[in-house]
Structure formats: C-alpha cells, structure tokens
Amino acid sequence: MAIWIALILGAYLLGSVPTSYLAAKLARGIDLRQYGTGQVGGGNLWRMTSWRLALPVGIFDLSKGLVMVWVAQLAGLDIAQQLAVGLAAIIGHNWPVFLRFSGGRGIGTAMGVIFILPLINDMTPWTTIAFFSFLIIGSVILRSSPLPVLAGAVALPLVSSFYEPLSVTLGFVAIFLVIIIKRLTAPRAVEAVSVSRGRLLLNRLLFDRDIMDRKIWMYRMPSKAGAKKQPKRREG
C-alpha cells in the first residue's frame, strides 16, 4: 500500500511538470495559457510556436503516463492499481500544482497509459485498439481531434466491460470522467460571453471549445498583449 501511495504521489508530481508552458515561456517568452486554446499542452504549443518545439514536449507528456504505469507494474502492482497511478499522472497534467492547477487536457498522458497497459499485462488489447482507432481514424476524417477523443474516451469503459474485471473498467471510467470534467470546467472565454450556458457546455463537450468558430478559437491572442507580443511561430 505504501508503494502504491508513493507512486500515485510521484505520478501526480511528474504529471504536473508543465513542459509546454516552460517551452513556450523559454523559447518565445509567452504564457501559453493566454494564447490559442489556452491549453497547456502539445497541440496548443504546436500551433502557437512550431512542431520542432512541440514534438519533444508531446513525447514527454505521453511518457508521463507510460513510464509511471510501467514503474507500477515493475513494483508488482495489479492492473487496477497501475491504472490509478496512470490516472494520477493525467490529473497532474490537467491540474498541475506548479501552475496553480491550470493545465492541459491530459490526452497525451492518457494515451501513454492506455498504450502501455496491454503490453506489460495479461489483458486483451481491444480496449486500447478501440481508443486509438476512434482517435486516429476520426481525426483523419474530421481533421480535428476533440470529437474523436470523446468517442475514444467513451469506448474505453464500454469495451473494457466485455473483457476486463470491474476494477479495471472503473479505472477507464475514471479516465473518461477526468477528460470530460476538464473540458466542462474551464473558465468561460471572453469570446463566449453571449453564448448560453447550455450551448457553452455542448460546445465544450463535443468540440472542446467555447465558440463554434474553430479558427478564431485556435488562434486567439490576449486582448491587451495581442498587439504587443505575438508568438513567433515558425513553420518547421
């Protein structure tokens, strides 16, 4: 039990490392929370700076969940306990203690958790296959990831319920809830002051944004700093 608790705490702290925020601050001098989608994650970093900066950050974010689950397995924890450790890393990324609990969406970290589980455990790969199938195929078809991510997150506990013990399925339910709660609880953006609460929640649930105009949402600038400090974005 002591090892499990220690790993959960360690996973949360590792997840809390705001790599995207630090990369944007050090390389471009901008606070990523005030630009684009406002998310402290690899996708927003990519759009506001460059893929060369965002790619290693994205790999690190994915590794947060992957490595901590692997360590938990090496420590002899069962699959449900490994999921709890991975969930702590996702929560740390979404609500990082180092950024006053204002983080990203945790999708990359969740991908690491979901990817590694069947590789190091005696479990079927179908839950992982379902998640990544929705994510990859949906993103290619729609050229957007929020709806495919939602579909993949829904598929996690549904597919798991056919193959895995209840404790494992509940772990996937928790991952789904963390993803949804993070989407729905973000502060209302200035651009959405005239949007009704019902519409706002629907926009967030389906599209992970407050307004329907995707381009405006993805490339927002802070109202005061926008004219003074534009992020220096490089194509490659």
N, C-alpha and C positions, 0 to 999 in steps of 0.2 A: 504493500500500500504506500509506503514512504517513497519508494522509487517512482511509482505512478504519479503521485502528487508532485514530486520534484520535476518529473518530465513535463507534466502539464504546465507548471510554472515556467520552466525553461522554454517550452514551445510558445507560450504567450509572449515572453520577452523577445524571443527570436522573431516571432511574427510581427512584433511591434517596431522592429527596426525599419524606419521609413526610407527605404532605399531610393524610391522615386523622388521623394521630397528632397533628399540630400543631393541627388544627382542634378535636379533642376536648379537648386539653390547654388551649388558649387559651380556648375558648368554655365548657367545662364543668368544667375542672380535673380531668379523669380520664385515666388511662392506658388507652387503648383495648385494649391487649394483655391487660388484666385483666378485661375486660367482654365479655359476649356470647360470640361465637365466638372471641374473642381475635385476630381477623384485623385487620390494619391496612389496612382497605380501605373503600370507599364503602358497601358493604352493611351492615357492622357499625356504621359511623358513623351510617347512616340509622336503624337500629333503636335505637341507644343514645342518639341525640340527636333530630334532626329531618331531614326531607327538605330543608328550606331550607339546612341546613348541608352535607348530603351531596351534593346535586346538583352544585354547582360543583366540589366535590372530585372527584366521579366524572368530570366532564368533563375536568378537569385530568389525571387518571390516564389516561384514554383518549388524551388529546393527547400524553402522553409517547411512546407508540409511534408514533402517527400522524405527529407532527412530525419525529421523528428519521428515520423511513423516507423522508419527503418530502425532508429535507435530504440524505440519502444519494443519492437519485435525482438531485437537482439537482447534486450533486457528481460525477455521472457513473458511479456505481457500478451494477453489474448487479443483477438481481432477487435472486440468491442472497446477494450482499453486503448488499443492503438488508435482507433477512431477518435476517442476522446482526446488523446494527445494531439492528433491532427486538427481536431476542431479548435483546440486552444490556440494553435498557430494561426488558423483562419480568423478567429476572434481578435487575436493580437494585431493582425494586419488591418482588420476593419476598424478596430477601436484601439489604436496604439497608445500606450501610456506616455510615450515620448512626444506625441503631438496632441496632447490633451484630448485623446480619444477621437480624433478626426482623421480617418484613414481612407483606404480604398474599398473595393468591393470584395476582395478576397478570392476572386475567381482563379487566379494563377496558383495561389496557395492551395486552394481546394483541388485543383487539377493534379497537383503533386500528390496529395493524399489519396485521391481516387485512383490514380495511375499505379501507385506502388503497392497498394493493398493486395491485389490478387497475385502479384509477382513474388511476394515473400510469405504468403499464407496459403493454406489449403482451402481455397474458396473459388467459386466459379468466376470467370471473367465477365459474365454477362452484364452485371451492373455497370462496370467500367466501360464496356463496349457500348452499352446503350447511351451513357452520358456523353461519351466522345463522339458517337455517331450523330446525335442531335446537335452537338456543338459545332462540329466541323461541317457537316452537310448543310445544316441550317444557315451557318454563317456564309458559306459559299453561295447558296441560293439567294439569301436575303441581302447579302453584302452588309450585314450588320449582326452584332453578336448578342444584344440583350435578350431578344425573344428565344433564340436557340439556347442560351444559358438557362433561361427559365424552364424551357422544355426538358433540358438535361437534368436540371435540379429536381423537377417533378418525377422524372423517370427513376432517379436513384432509389428512393424507398419503395416505389411500386415494383420495380424489377427485383430488388433485393428481397422483398417479401415472399417471392416464389422459391428462392434458393438458399437464403441465409437465416440464421436464428433471429429471433425477435430483437435481441440486444443489438445486433449488427444493423438491422433495419432501422431501429430507433436512432442509431448513430447517423444514418443517412438522412433521417427525418430532421435531425438537429442541424445538419449541414444545409439542408433546404431552407429551414427556418432562418438561419443566420443570414443567408443570401437575401431572402425576402425582406427580413426586418431591416437590413442595411439599406436596401432600396427605398423602403417606405418611410424611413425616419429621418432622412436628410433634411436639413433646413430648406425652407422654401426659397427659391431663387427670385431675384428682383424681377426677372423677365416673366415670372408666373404669378404676379400679384393679382391679375384679373382672372386667373384660372380657378374654377370652382374646386372645392376640396375633393369631391368625387372624381372629377376629371383628372386632378393632380395625382391622386392615388392610382388611377388606372394608367396614366402615362408612365408613372414610375414602375408599376408592376410589369407592364408589357414592354416598355421601351427604355426604362432606366433613365428617364429624363423628365423634367417638369413641363416642357412645352413640346408641341408636335414638330416644330421646325428643327430637324436634326442638325443641319449645317450651322445655324445660329448657336445652338446649344453646344456643339462640339468645339467651337472656336470663339467662345466668349472671352472678353477681356474685362478686367476690373474697371469699374466706372471712373475712378479717379486716376489710376495708374495706366490705364489703357493707352492714353495718348502720349504718355511719357516713357513708358518702359514696355516695349513689345518684346516678346520672347524671340530670340534669334534662332529661327528654325532653319535647319539645313536639310536639303534633300539628299540623304545618304551621307 
